[in-house]
Amino acid sequence: MTADQMVIVQPYDAAAWDDFYQALLHVIEDPVCYSSAGCAIHGR
């Protein structure tokens, strides 16, 4: 089995993943609620 396109594997970069995590931390800890009927996460 072969891939249709070349696959490039990048080395793991812990600092880059931490930057990504920190940039999205507000979304992870307080997700956006689109429900007009209320939200179990936000208690609304």
SVG drawing of the C-alpha trace seen along z (x, -y; Angstrom):
<svg xmlns="http://www.w3.org/2000/svg" viewBox="-34 -33 47 35">
<polyline fill="none" stroke="black" stroke-width="0.4" points="0.0,0.0 1.4,-3.4 0.2,-7.0 -1.0,-9.0 1.2,-11.9 4.6,-11.9 4.2,-11.9 6.6,-14.2 7.1,-13.4 8.2,-16.3 10.1,-15.9 8.0,-16.5 8.5,-20.0 7.3,-20.3 7.7,-24.1 5.6,-24.6 2.8,-22.3 2.9,-24.3 2.5,-27.5 -0.4,-26.0 -2.0,-24.8 -1.5,-28.2 -3.0,-30.1 -6.2,-27.9 -6.4,-27.6 -9.3,-30.0 -11.3,-27.8 -10.4,-24.6 -11.3,-25.9 -14.4,-28.0 -15.8,-26.6 -18.2,-28.7 -21.8,-27.8 -24.1,-28.1 -27.2,-26.6 -30.2,-29.0 -31.8,-26.4 -29.0,-26.5 -25.7,-24.7 -24.8,-22.1 -21.1,-23.3 -21.9,-26.9 -25.0,-26.3 -27.2,-28.4"/>
</svg>
